[in-house]
Amino acid sequence: MTALRHSFVVLPFALAACHIHAGRDHFTVDGVRLDAKHEETLTLTSWPAEGLTIDSHQGDLVVERGEGQTTLFVTVHEKRLGEAHAHIENGKLVARTADGSTCAIGKVHLLAAGPLAGLTLDTGMGDVELRDVEVTGRLVGATGMGDVFVRGAGSPDSVALSSGMGDVSAHRFRCRRLEASSGMGDVELDGMEADEVELSSGLGDVDVVRSSGKSIAAETGLGDVDLLESNFERRDLSTGLGSVDSR
């Protein structure tokens, strides 16, 4: 697969919704094969007022602490090398070509000092990671297939983390409401503070360690539910097939 790197400033463009399939060396989006890709660097002079949504068709989404201006390294998939470009429009990272040809966002690496006022990370297939970057408002991390890991996110108001197939982990931050779920995978909380917590796994363990809050509801269809060294005023713990341990 051909690859190239470009640097661009942020410009407003839009991208229509599309469906994507991944081959060994290419993407196929809405029946169109994308054989080329390149990486672009976008620098934000200010954070979008409505927050930022990064929606990747396939690829890892990683947010890490960096100094200076917020910078995104974006992989863009396209039919012909260099014909598509990434932009931010109305708070969403998108890609398009001048003639409207099919293209797609791949992996994204975001470096920011924070705080970030509202952040949504969503990928069809790939891992979602946020490490030691403060987020305010709402934080969303979702993947169809892959792991979700969030650590040191500061004090967002609400957090929703989910994976269709993969583990979901939240570590060392506080929020008013936390939802974390996996269709097939483990769900883990460690060092968390949240008023309301809802955790679920269709197939996997649910583990809560050194965490506290007003209420917690944790369930799994097949697996164990463990609440250890944690303090919640109200508890609702259940498993279809497995054990429940609270101590």
Backbone hydrogen bonds, N-H to C=O, Kabsch-Sander energy under -0.5 kcal/mol:
donor,donor_aa,acceptor,acceptor_aa,energy
2,T,35,D,-0.6
6,H,39,E,-4.1
8,F,41,T,-2.5
10,V,43,T,-0.6
13,F,11,L,-0.6
21,H,28,T,-2.6
23,G,21,H,-0.5
23,G,26,H,-3.3
27,F,34,L,-1.7
28,T,21,H,-3.4
29,V,32,V,-2.8
30,D,19,H,-1.9
30,D,28,T,-0.5
32,V,29,V,-2.1
33,R,31,G,-0.5
34,L,27,F,-3.9
35,D,33,R,-0.7
36,A,78,E,-2.4
37,K,2,T,-1.7
38,H,76,V,-1.9
39,E,4,L,-3.1
40,E,74,V,-3.0
41,T,6,H,-1.0
42,L,40,E,-0.5
42,L,72,L,-2.9
43,T,8,F,-0.6
44,L,70,T,-2.8
45,T,43,T,-0.5
51,G,48,P,-1.8
52,L,118,G,-2.0
53,T,91,G,-2.5
54,I,120,T,-3.1
55,D,53,T,-0.6
55,D,93,L,-0.5
56,S,54,I,-0.6
56,S,122,D,-2.9
57,H,105,I,-1.8
58,Q,105,I,-0.9
59,G,125,M,-2.7
61,L,127,D,-2.8
62,V,60,D,-0.5
62,V,108,V,-2.4
63,V,129,E,-2.4
64,E,110,L,-2.7
65,R,131,R,-0.6
66,G,112,A,-1.1
70,T,44,L,-0.6
71,T,111,L,-2.4
72,L,42,L,-3.0
73,F,109,H,-2.7
74,V,40,E,-2.9
74,V,72,L,-0.6
75,T,107,K,-2.5
76,V,38,H,-3.1
76,V,74,V,-0.6
77,H,104,A,-3.2
78,E,36,A,-2.7
83,E,80,R,-2.0
85,H,96,R,-2.1
87,H,94,V,-2.7
88,I,11,L,-0.9
89,E,92,K,-2.5
92,K,89,E,-1.6
93,L,53,T,-2.7
94,V,87,H,-2.9
94,V,92,K,-0.5
96,R,85,H,-1.8
97,T,101,S,-0.5
98,A,83,E,-0.7
100,G,97,T,-1.0
104,A,77,H,-2.1
106,G,75,T,-3.3
108,V,60,D,-2.3
109,H,73,F,-2.1
110,L,62,V,-3.3
111,L,71,T,-2.9
112,A,64,E,-2.0
116,L,134,E,-2.1
117,A,115,P,-0.5
118,G,116,L,-1.5
118,G,136,T,-1.8
119,L,138,R,-2.3
120,T,52,L,-2.5
121,L,140,V,-2.6
122,D,54,I,-2.7
123,T,142,A,-1.9
124,G,56,S,-1.5
126,G,145,M,-2.4
128,V,147,D,-2.8
129,E,61,L,-2.8
130,L,149,F,-2.2
131,R,63,V,-2.4
132,D,130,L,-0.5
132,D,151,R,-2.8
135,V,153,A,-2.7
136,T,116,L,-2.7
139,L,158,S,-2.4
140,V,119,L,-2.4
141,G,160,A,-2.5
142,A,121,L,-2.6
143,T,162,S,-1.5
144,G,123,T,-1.5
146,G,165,M,-1.9
148,V,167,D,-2.8
149,F,128,V,-2.7
150,V,169,S,-1.9
151,R,130,L,-2.5
152,G,171,H,-2.0
157,D,137,G,-2.1
158,S,137,G,-1.5
159,V,177,R,-2.2
160,A,139,L,-2.3
161,L,179,E,-2.8
162,S,141,G,-2.3
163,S,181,S,-1.5
164,G,143,T,-1.8
166,G,184,M,-1.3
168,V,186,D,-2.8
169,S,148,V,-2.7
170,A,188,E,-2.3
171,H,150,V,-2.5
172,R,190,D,-2.2
174,R,154,G,-2.3
175,C,193,E,-2.3
176,R,156,P,-0.6
176,R,157,D,-1.6
177,R,157,D,-1.6
178,L,196,E,-2.6
179,E,159,V,-2.6
180,A,198,E,-2.3
181,S,161,L,-1.9
182,S,200,S,-1.6
183,G,163,S,-2.2
185,G,203,L,-1.4
187,V,205,D,-2.6
188,E,168,V,-2.8
189,L,207,D,-2.6
190,D,170,A,-2.0
191,G,209,V,-2.1
193,E,173,F,-1.6
194,A,212,S,-2.2
195,D,175,C,-1.0
196,E,176,R,-2.2
197,V,215,S,-1.5
198,E,178,L,-2.5
199,L,217,A,-3.1
200,S,180,A,-1.8
201,S,219,E,-1.5
202,G,182,S,-2.0
204,G,222,L,-1.8
206,V,224,D,-2.9
207,D,187,V,-2.7
208,V,226,D,-2.6
209,V,189,L,-2.3
210,R,228,L,-1.7
212,S,192,M,-2.2
213,G,231,N,-2.0
214,K,195,D,-0.7
215,S,195,D,-2.3
216,I,234,R,-1.9
217,A,197,V,-2.3
218,A,236,D,-2.6
219,E,199,L,-1.7
220,T,238,S,-1.1
221,G,201,S,-1.9
222,L,202,G,-0.5
223,G,241,L,-1.9
225,V,243,S,-2.8
226,D,206,V,-2.8
227,L,245,D,-3.2
228,L,208,V,-3.1
228,L,226,D,-0.5
231,N,211,S,-2.2
233,E,213,G,-1.2
234,R,214,K,-2.0
236,D,216,I,-1.9
238,S,218,A,-2.3
240,G,220,T,-2.3
241,L,221,G,-0.7
245,D,225,V,-2.8
247,R,227,L,-2.5
